[in-house]
Amino acid sequence: MKGMVAGAVLGGVAVVAAVPVVLSAAGFTGAGITASSIAAKMMSATAIANGGGVPAGSLVATLQSVGAAGLSTSSKILLGSVGSAFGGWFGRSKKAPPSPPEEAEAEEKEPEENEPEEKESQVEPPKPPVGSEKHEK
């Protein structure tokens, strides 16, 4: 239970803290889109697809807004919730399978006295398939 709570807290904090870092690394900064970055390539592709401009509300415009101004409170809550859910899921503990009792282990290791031991000489050779003999007319 403790691992799940710790994972949830760490997951929520990590996601909210990582968003600005990732956006900045991609080229969405407070000073604008960085030249020769992923953001610049995205902006170029969006502008070409829309006749020369980047429309308001597009992915590029939204990411640039977050890169320049940061996340809104509602975005932080949403991302924190998703990160907490994943962190809690990854942090849950898995129970180890129970070990067999010592008596069962001892019985498995010692062969019974009444059972004959198998030997390779007792194995019969395989029989040929039925109908394999040649019949002449």
PAKEFI-45446 format. One record per residue: residue number from 1; residue in three letters; x, y, z of N, C-alpha, C, CB in turn. Coordinates in Angstrom, 3 decimals, padded with zeros to 6 digits. Glycine has a CB too. Layout:
<rs>
<r NUM, "ala", <X, Y, Z>, <X, Y, Z>, <X, Y, Z>, <X, Y, Z>>
...
</rs>
This chain:
<rs>
<r 1, "met", <000.829, -001.190, 000.000>, <000.000, 000.000, 000.000>, <000.875, 001.256, 000.000>, <-000.944, -000.003, 001.214>>
<r 2, "lys", <001.970, 001.220, 000.776>, <002.853, 002.385, 000.836>, <003.506, 002.644, -000.511>, <003.923, 002.190, 001.908>>
<r 3, "gly", <003.869, 001.581, -001.209>, <004.491, 001.714, -002.523>, <003.542, 002.341, -003.527>, <004.955, 000.361, -003.028>>
<r 4, "met", <002.267, 002.007, -003.404>, <001.278, 002.551, -004.321>, <001.075, 004.042, -004.072>, <-000.049, 001.801, -004.183>>
<r 5, "val", <001.026, 004.448, -002.820>, <000.857, 005.865, -002.489>, <002.088, 006.662, -002.902>, <000.589, 006.043, -000.981>>
<r 6, "ala", <003.268, 006.111, -002.622>, <004.506, 006.795, -003.011>, <004.598, 006.920, -004.530>, <005.737, 006.042, -002.464>>
<r 7, "gly", <004.210, 005.864, -005.240>, <004.223, 005.901, -006.697>, <003.252, 006.930, -007.240>, <003.892, 004.537, -007.259>>
<r 8, "ala", <002.086, 007.048, -006.608>, <001.087, 008.023, -007.045>, <001.595, 009.447, -006.863>, <-000.220, 007.831, -006.276>>
<r 9, "val", <002.193, 009.711, -005.716>, <002.716, 011.059, -005.451>, <003.847, 011.396, -006.413>, <003.211, 011.175, -003.994>>
<r 10, "leu", <004.786, 010.465, -006.542>, <005.922, 010.708, -007.440>, <005.481, 010.844, -008.890>, <006.940, 009.582, -007.319>>
<r 11, "gly", <004.518, 010.025, -009.306>, <004.027, 010.094, -010.682>, <003.372, 011.429, -010.984>, <003.043, 008.973, -010.944>>
<r 12, "gly", <002.550, 011.926, -010.060>, <001.886, 013.211, -010.262>, <002.866, 014.362, -010.327>, <000.892, 013.459, -009.164>>
<r 13, "val", <003.810, 014.372, -009.407>, <004.808, 015.451, -009.376>, <005.709, 015.388, -010.604>, <005.658, 015.366, -008.091>>
<r 14, "ala", <006.116, 014.196, -010.974>, <007.029, 014.045, -012.115>, <006.396, 014.525, -013.415>, <007.455, 012.586, -012.260>>
<r 15, "val", <005.136, 014.192, -013.628>, <004.487, 014.596, -014.882>, <004.341, 016.109, -014.951>, <003.108, 013.925, -015.018>>
<r 16, "val", <003.883, 016.728, -013.869>, <003.688, 018.182, -013.872>, <005.025, 018.903, -014.023>, <002.982, 018.638, -012.577>>
<r 17, "ala", <006.080, 018.379, -013.409>, <007.393, 019.016, -013.504>, <008.053, 018.776, -014.860>, <008.299, 018.507, -012.396>>
<r 18, "ala", <007.737, 017.662, -015.493>, <008.404, 017.304, -016.750>, <007.869, 018.072, -017.952>, <008.259, 015.826, -017.002>>
<r 19, "val", <006.622, 018.508, -017.915>, <006.016, 019.157, -019.082>, <006.802, 020.386, -019.530>, <004.579, 019.554, -018.771>>
<r 20, "pro", <007.106, 021.351, -018.660>, <007.868, 022.514, -019.119>, <009.268, 022.155, -019.643>, <007.994, 023.512, -017.988>>
<r 21, "val", <009.893, 021.185, -019.017>, <011.232, 020.768, -019.436>, <011.179, 020.153, -020.836>, <011.832, 019.758, -018.425>>
<r 22, "val", <010.210, 019.288, -021.066>, <010.083, 018.628, -022.373>, <009.726, 019.645, -023.453>, <009.015, 017.512, -022.319>>
<r 23, "leu", <008.811, 020.560, -023.157>, <008.433, 021.576, -024.148>, <009.611, 022.482, -024.491>, <007.260, 022.419, -023.629>>
<r 24, "ser", <010.374, 022.849, -023.498>, <011.546, 023.681, -023.741>, <012.579, 022.943, -024.594>, <012.171, 024.117, -022.413>>
<r 25, "ala", <012.775, 021.669, -024.305>, <013.720, 020.869, -025.089>, <013.251, 020.704, -026.530>, <013.914, 019.495, -024.445>>
<r 26, "ala", <011.939, 020.676, -026.733>, <011.394, 020.547, -028.085>, <011.449, 021.864, -028.851>, <009.959, 020.050, -028.024>>
<r 27, "gly", <011.668, 022.998, -028.152>, <011.792, 024.287, -028.822>, <010.678, 025.277, -028.540>, <011.867, 024.069, -030.263>>
<r 28, "phe", <009.738, 024.921, -027.675>, <008.666, 025.852, -027.296>, <009.114, 026.594, -026.035>, <007.294, 025.093, -027.056>>
<r 29, "thr", <009.694, 027.790, -026.209>, <010.251, 028.533, -025.080>, <009.473, 029.833, -024.838>, <011.737, 028.843, -025.327>>
<r 30, "gly", <009.800, 030.504, -023.755>, <009.162, 031.776, -023.432>, <009.505, 032.865, -024.431>, <009.560, 032.217, -022.048>>
<r 31, "ala", <010.639, 032.753, -025.082>, <011.070, 033.754, -026.068>, <010.538, 033.446, -027.463>, <012.593, 033.834, -026.107>>
<r 32, "gly", <009.834, 032.339, -027.626>, <009.306, 031.958, -028.934>, <009.823, 030.596, -029.338>, <009.675, 032.996, -029.992>>
<r 33, "ile", <009.555, 030.237, -030.563>, <009.988, 028.931, -031.067>, <011.451, 029.005, -031.473>, <009.112, 028.475, -032.266>>
<r 34, "thr", <012.228, 028.051, -030.984>, <013.658, 027.991, -031.260>, <013.895, 027.516, -032.694>, <014.368, 027.055, -030.253>>
<r 35, "ala", <014.840, 028.179, -033.375>, <015.166, 027.820, -034.761>, <015.744, 026.411, -034.826>, <016.163, 028.832, -035.367>>
<r 36, "ser", <015.453, 025.696, -035.894>, <015.962, 024.348, -036.176>, <015.575, 023.331, -035.100>, <017.473, 024.389, -036.313>>
<r 37, "ser", <014.466, 023.518, -034.449>, <014.012, 022.587, -033.416>, <012.804, 021.805, -033.931>, <013.657, 023.345, -032.103>>
<r 38, "ile", <012.372, 020.864, -033.133>, <011.158, 020.117, -033.468>, <009.977, 021.080, -033.563>, <010.879, 019.009, -032.413>>
<r 39, "ala", <009.945, 022.050, -032.671>, <008.860, 023.032, -032.692>, <008.846, 023.817, -034.002>, <008.991, 023.995, -031.506>>
<r 40, "ala", <010.018, 024.178, -034.514>, <010.102, 024.919, -035.771>, <009.609, 024.069, -036.940>, <011.544, 025.382, -036.025>>
<r 41, "lys", <009.964, 022.794, -036.929>, <009.493, 021.891, -037.979>, <007.974, 021.715, -037.911>, <010.190, 020.526, -037.860>>
<r 42, "met", <007.436, 021.606, -036.694>, <005.986, 021.491, -036.531>, <005.276, 022.756, -037.005>, <005.635, 021.211, -035.065>>
<r 43, "met", <005.862, 023.896, -036.670>, <005.259, 025.165, -037.074>, <005.271, 025.298, -038.598>, <006.006, 026.353, -036.424>>
<r 44, "ser", <006.360, 024.917, -039.215>, <006.465, 024.985, -040.668>, <005.429, 024.090, -041.341>, <007.869, 024.591, -041.116>>
<r 45, "ala", <005.308, 022.856, -040.866>, <004.350, 021.922, -041.452>, <002.919, 022.415, -041.271>, <004.511, 020.536, -040.828>>
<r 46, "thr", <002.613, 022.987, -040.105>, <001.267, 023.504, -039.857>, <000.971, 024.700, -040.748>, <001.104, 023.891, -038.385>>
<r 47, "ala", <001.950, 025.577, -040.911>, <001.750, 026.758, -041.760>, <001.555, 026.361, -043.218>, <002.942, 027.716, -041.635>>
<r 48, "ile", <002.328, 025.404, -043.699>, <002.180, 024.947, -045.088>, <000.804, 024.320, -045.292>, <003.294, 023.930, -045.455>>
<r 49, "ala", <000.357, 023.516, -044.316>, <-000.935, 022.844, -044.434>, <-002.105, 023.817, -044.374>, <-001.080, 021.810, -043.342>>
<r 50, "asn", <-001.907, 024.990, -043.762>, <-003.002, 025.940, -043.592>, <-002.825, 027.207, -044.427>, <-003.133, 026.309, -042.138>>
<r 51, "gly", <-002.071, 027.132, -045.478>, <-001.956, 028.275, -046.385>, <-001.068, 029.397, -045.892>, <-003.293, 028.820, -046.649>>
<r 52, "gly", <-000.098, 029.129, -045.052>, <000.871, 030.141, -044.652>, <000.754, 030.649, -043.226>, <000.762, 031.274, -045.551>>
<r 53, "gly", <-000.265, 030.270, -042.491>, <-000.402, 030.738, -041.114>, <-000.646, 029.587, -040.157>, <-001.533, 031.745, -041.008>>
<r 54, "val", <-000.367, 029.850, -038.881>, <-000.632, 028.858, -037.839>, <-001.953, 029.258, -037.180>, <000.554, 028.778, -036.779>>
<r 55, "pro", <-002.983, 028.427, -037.332>, <-004.289, 028.802, -036.788>, <-004.311, 028.781, -035.257>, <-005.359, 027.867, -037.327>>
<r 56, "ala", <-005.089, 029.673, -034.676>, <-005.268, 029.705, -033.223>, <-005.947, 028.414, -032.785>, <-006.104, 030.950, -032.782>>
<r 57, "gly", <-005.509, 027.863, -031.696>, <-006.090, 026.627, -031.182>, <-005.458, 025.369, -031.738>, <-007.538, 026.604, -031.472>>
<r 58, "ser", <-004.530, 025.509, -032.676>, <-003.859, 024.318, -033.206>, <-002.880, 023.777, -032.167>, <-003.119, 024.642, -034.537>>
<r 59, "leu", <-002.374, 022.596, -032.414>, <-001.430, 021.976, -031.486>, <-000.190, 022.840, -031.295>, <-001.028, 020.590, -031.985>>
<r 60, "val", <000.346, 023.372, -032.369>, <001.542, 024.214, -032.291>, <001.257, 025.467, -031.454>, <002.023, 024.611, -033.712>>
<r 61, "ala", <000.125, 026.104, -031.694>, <-000.224, 027.313, -030.948>, <-000.418, 027.013, -029.457>, <-001.498, 027.945, -031.528>>
<r 62, "thr", <-001.055, 025.893, -029.158>, <-001.287, 025.512, -027.760>, <000.026, 025.196, -027.058>, <-002.231, 024.303, -027.680>>
<r 63, "leu", <000.900, 024.426, -027.717>, <002.190, 024.088, -027.097>, <003.061, 025.329, -026.911>, <002.937, 023.051, -027.951>>
<r 64, "gln", <003.007, 026.272, -027.852>, <003.780, 027.508, -027.704>, <003.238, 028.325, -026.544>, <003.747, 028.338, -029.005>>
<r 65, "ser", <001.934, 028.350, -026.378>, <001.327, 029.068, -025.262>, <001.765, 028.479, -023.927>, <-000.197, 029.037, -025.375>>
<r 66, "val", <001.759, 027.145, -023.831>, <002.198, 026.483, -022.592>, <003.692, 026.700, -022.383>, <001.878, 024.966, -022.633>>
<r 67, "gly", <004.477, 026.656, -023.458>, <005.917, 026.886, -023.332>, <006.239, 028.294, -022.873>, <006.602, 026.619, -024.648>>
<r 68, "ala", <005.435, 029.265, -023.290>, <005.695, 030.658, -022.924>, <005.121, 031.011, -021.560>, <005.121, 031.586, -023.973>>
<r 69, "ala", <003.895, 030.601, -021.272>, <003.224, 031.027, -020.039>, <003.172, 029.956, -018.966>, <001.835, 031.466, -020.351>>
<r 70, "gly", <003.434, 028.723, -019.309>, <003.337, 027.633, -018.337>, <001.963, 026.999, -018.359>, <003.652, 028.136, -016.935>>
<r 71, "leu", <001.795, 025.999, -017.542>, <000.530, 025.271, -017.473>, <-000.490, 026.029, -016.633>, <000.749, 023.869, -016.896>>
<r 72, "ser", <-001.742, 025.958, -017.027>, <-002.809, 026.533, -016.210>, <-003.064, 025.606, -015.023>, <-004.117, 026.745, -017.051>>
<r 73, "thr", <-003.777, 026.099, -014.047>, <-004.073, 025.304, -012.851>, <-004.870, 024.056, -013.215>, <-004.848, 026.145, -011.821>>
<r 74, "ser", <-005.850, 024.212, -014.074>, <-006.652, 023.040, -014.452>, <-005.804, 022.011, -015.209>, <-007.856, 023.470, -015.318>>
<r 75, "ser", <-004.866, 022.465, -016.028>, <-003.969, 021.540, -016.736>, <-003.061, 020.815, -015.756>, <-003.124, 022.292, -017.779>>
<r 76, "lys", <-002.571, 021.522, -014.741>, <-001.728, 020.882, -013.734>, <-002.506, 019.822, -012.963>, <-001.163, 021.927, -012.767>>
<r 77, "ile", <-003.778, 020.122, -012.645>, <-004.608, 019.148, -011.931>, <-004.843, 017.920, -012.795>, <-005.953, 019.773, -011.519>>
<r 78, "leu", <-005.180, 018.138, -014.056>, <-005.435, 017.021, -014.966>, <-004.183, 016.168, -015.159>, <-005.931, 017.540, -016.321>>
<r 79, "leu", <-003.068, 016.794, -015.466>, <-001.823, 016.044, -015.664>, <-001.364, 015.354, -014.381>, <-000.724, 016.974, -016.170>>
<r 80, "gly", <-001.531, 016.047, -013.244>, <-001.164, 015.445, -011.963>, <-002.008, 014.217, -011.649>, <-001.306, 016.463, -010.846>>
<r 81, "ser", <-003.286, 014.275, -011.994>, <-004.172, 013.129, -011.763>, <-003.780, 011.937, -012.622>, <-005.622, 013.514, -012.046>>
<r 82, "val", <-003.506, 012.197, -013.874>, <-003.096, 011.114, -014.781>, <-001.753, 010.531, -014.325>, <-002.993, 011.631, -016.251>>
<r 83, "gly", <-000.816, 011.403, -013.975>, <000.484, 010.924, -013.501>, <000.369, 010.144, -012.209>, <001.429, 012.084, -013.307>>
<r 84, "ser", <-000.529, 010.568, -011.325>, <-000.741, 009.846, -010.069>, <-001.339, 008.473, -010.316>, <-001.646, 010.646, -009.140>>
<r 85, "ala", <-002.269, 008.399, -011.248>, <-002.879, 007.102, -011.550>, <-001.835, 006.127, -012.080>, <-004.020, 007.264, -012.570>>
<r 86, "phe", <-001.019, 006.584, -013.022>, <000.026, 005.707, -013.558>, <001.082, 005.386, -012.508>, <000.684, 006.352, -014.774>>
<r 87, "gly", <001.456, 006.380, -011.706>, <002.447, 006.133, -010.658>, <001.950, 005.142, -009.625>, <002.823, 007.429, -009.977>>
<r 88, "gly", <000.680, 005.249, -009.252>, <000.101, 004.299, -008.307>, <000.024, 002.903, -008.887>, <-001.275, 004.753, -007.887>>
<r 89, "trp", <-000.291, 002.828, -010.174>, <-000.374, 001.532, -010.829>, <001.003, 000.873, -010.891>, <-000.961, 001.681, -012.239>>
<r 90, "phe", <002.021, 001.650, -011.239>, <003.377, 001.096, -011.306>, <003.959, 000.834, -009.926>, <004.289, 002.037, -012.071>>
<r 91, "gly", <003.505, 001.584, -008.922>, <004.069, 001.448, -007.586>, <003.434, 000.381, -006.731>, <003.970, 002.722, -006.887>>
<r 92, "arg", <002.367, -000.243, -007.223>, <001.717, -001.261, -006.405>, <002.647, -002.442, -006.220>, <000.390, -001.714, -007.039>>
<r 93, "ser", <002.550, -003.068, -005.068>, <003.439, -004.191, -004.787>, <002.799, -005.470, -005.274>, <003.762, -004.284, -003.282>>
<r 94, "lys", <003.636, -006.354, -005.736>, <003.169, -007.652, -006.189>, <003.558, -008.671, -005.131>, <003.762, -008.024, -007.589>>
<r 95, "lys", <002.595, -009.461, -004.720>, <002.867, -010.456, -003.697>, <003.646, -011.611, -004.295>, <001.564, -010.956, -003.060>>
<r 96, "ala", <004.621, -012.092, -003.529>, <005.409, -013.243, -003.960>, <004.570, -014.501, -003.762>, <006.758, -013.336, -003.172>>
<r 97, "pro", <004.702, -015.478, -004.644>, <003.934, -016.710, -004.459>, <004.376, -017.412, -003.187>, <004.096, -017.648, -005.674>>
<r 98, "pro", <003.445, -018.027, -002.466>, <003.824, -018.684, -001.205>, <004.743, -019.864, -001.479>, <002.570, -019.156, -000.432>>
<r 99, "ser", <005.681, -020.057, -000.577>, <006.615, -021.171, -000.746>, <005.941, -022.446, -000.239>, <007.964, -020.905, 000.014>>
<r 100, "pro", <006.254, -023.588, -000.851>, <005.633, -024.841, -000.409>, <006.172, -025.227, 000.965>, <005.894, -025.980, -001.434>>
<r 101, "pro", <005.381, -025.952, 001.735>, <005.867, -026.377, 003.058>, <007.083, -027.285, 002.918>, <004.751, -027.104, 003.842>>
<r 102, "glu", <007.871, -027.343, 003.980>, <009.107, -028.133, 003.949>, <008.822, -029.622, 003.769>, <009.907, -027.911, 005.233>>
<r 103, "glu", <007.707, -030.119, 004.314>, <007.376, -031.533, 004.190>, <007.153, -031.909, 002.720>, <006.124, -031.865, 005.025>>
<r 104, "ala", <006.497, -031.035, 001.963>, <006.234, -031.320, 000.554>, <007.539, -031.375, -000.237>, <005.293, -030.260, -000.044>>
<r 105, "glu", <008.479, -030.513, 000.116>, <009.765, -030.512, -000.574>, <010.519, -031.804, -000.292>, <010.608, -029.299, -000.148>>
<r 106, "ala", <010.467, -032.279, 000.958>, <011.171, -033.500, 001.324>, <010.565, -034.702, 000.602>, <011.131, -033.710, 002.847>>
<r 107, "glu", <009.237, -034.745, 000.470>, <008.580, -035.849, -000.206>, <008.935, -035.885, -001.688>, <007.076, -035.752, -000.031>>
<r 108, "glu", <009.079, -034.718, -002.309>, <009.406, -034.661, -003.728>, <010.816, -035.173, -003.990>, <009.263, -033.235, -004.247>>
<r 109, "lys", <011.722, -034.965, -003.067>, <013.116, -035.331, -003.274>, <013.358, -036.826, -003.045>, <014.005, -034.516, -002.352>>
<r 110, "glu", <012.626, -037.464, -002.103>, <012.846, -038.862, -001.783>, <011.855, -039.728, -002.555>, <012.716, -039.101, -000.267>>
<r 111, "pro", <012.334, -040.688, -003.373>, <011.403, -041.575, -004.089>, <010.769, -042.560, -003.114>, <012.132, -042.340, -005.228>>
<r 112, "glu", <009.561, -042.950, -003.389>, <008.848, -043.902, -002.546>, <009.466, -045.290, -002.703>, <007.341, -043.931, -002.903>>
<r 113, "glu", <009.401, -046.103, -001.650>, <009.987, -047.442, -001.686>, <009.162, -048.392, -002.546>, <010.115, -048.000, -000.273>>
<r 114, "asn", <007.869, -048.206, -002.622>, <007.000, -049.128, -003.355>, <007.068, -048.934, -004.866>, <005.576, -048.962, -002.893>>
<r 115, "glu", <007.477, -047.784, -005.322>, <007.516, -047.500, -006.747>, <008.828, -047.994, -007.349>, <007.339, -045.997, -007.004>>
<r 116, "pro", <008.770, -048.776, -008.435>, <010.027, -049.206, -009.073>, <010.634, -048.026, -009.829>, <009.786, -050.417, -010.043>>
<r 117, "glu", <011.944, -047.991, -009.844>, <012.620, -046.930, -010.569>, <012.555, -047.222, -012.063>, <014.086, -046.784, -010.097>>
<r 118, "glu", <012.355, -046.192, -012.866>, <012.283, -046.374, -014.311>, <013.682, -046.530, -014.874>, <011.557, -045.191, -014.981>>
<r 119, "lys", <013.827, -047.468, -015.786>, <015.114, -047.685, -016.439>, <014.903, -047.562, -017.926>, <015.723, -049.070, -016.071>>
<r 120, "glu", <015.953, -047.190, -018.629>, <015.862, -047.043, -020.073>, <015.598, -048.369, -020.765>, <017.128, -046.428, -020.613>>
<r 121, "ser", <016.019, -049.506, -020.161>, <015.833, -050.801, -020.792>, <014.367, -051.228, -020.805>, <016.668, -051.842, -020.082>>
<r 122, "gln", <013.521, -050.652, -019.957>, <012.118, -051.011, -019.899>, <011.297, -050.327, -020.992>, <011.558, -050.663, -018.545>>
<r 123, "val", <011.879, -049.384, -021.687>, <011.147, -048.663, -022.710>, <011.068, -049.513, -023.965>, <011.809, -047.305, -023.009>>
<r 124, "glu", <009.848, -049.687, -024.514>, <009.657, -050.485, -025.712>, <009.927, -049.643, -026.943>, <008.242, -051.068, -025.760>>
<r 125, "pro", <010.487, -050.265, -027.994>, <010.719, -049.500, -029.232>, <009.366, -049.180, -029.882>, <011.642, -050.302, -030.229>>
<r 126, "pro", <009.286, -048.106, -030.653>, <008.016, -047.757, -031.292>, <007.622, -048.799, -032.330>, <008.106, -046.374, -031.944>>
<r 127, "lys", <006.317, -049.021, -032.443>, <005.805, -049.992, -033.401>, <005.588, -049.304, -034.738>, <004.491, -050.639, -032.895>>
<r 128, "pro", <005.766, -050.029, -035.855>, <005.545, -049.407, -037.174>, <004.064, -049.085, -037.345>, <006.035, -050.344, -038.325>>
<r 129, "pro", <003.747, -048.083, -038.147>, <002.344, -047.704, -038.359>, <001.565, -048.836, -039.024>, <002.256, -046.430, -039.216>>
<r 130, "val", <000.279, -048.886, -038.762>, <-000.600, -049.897, -039.319>, <-000.715, -049.685, -040.817>, <-001.988, -049.857, -038.649>>
<r 131, "gly", <-000.672, -050.750, -041.579>, <-000.826, -050.666, -043.027>, <000.471, -050.336, -043.739>, <-001.858, -049.637, -043.370>>
<r 132, "ser", <001.601, -050.469, -043.070>, <002.866, -050.145, -043.721>, <003.427, -051.325, -044.503>, <003.876, -049.688, -042.693>>
<r 133, "glu", <002.841, -052.536, -044.304>, <003.332, -053.704, -045.029>, <002.891, -053.582, -046.482>, <002.807, -055.036, -044.391>>
<r 134, "lys", <003.734, -054.097, -047.382>, <003.404, -054.070, -048.801>, <002.546, -055.287, -049.132>, <004.691, -054.042, -049.674>>
<r 135, "his", <001.494, -055.058, -049.847>, <000.632, -056.150, -050.309>, <000.804, -056.302, -051.814>, <-000.869, -055.885, -049.943>>
<r 136, "glu", <001.181, -057.491, -052.222>, <001.334, -057.744, -053.640>, <000.119, -058.478, -054.155>, <002.608, -058.540, -053.922>>
<r 137, "lys", <-000.298, -058.197, -055.377>, <-001.455, -058.831, -055.987>, <-001.048, -059.949, -056.883>, <-002.265, -057.837, -056.753>>
</rs>
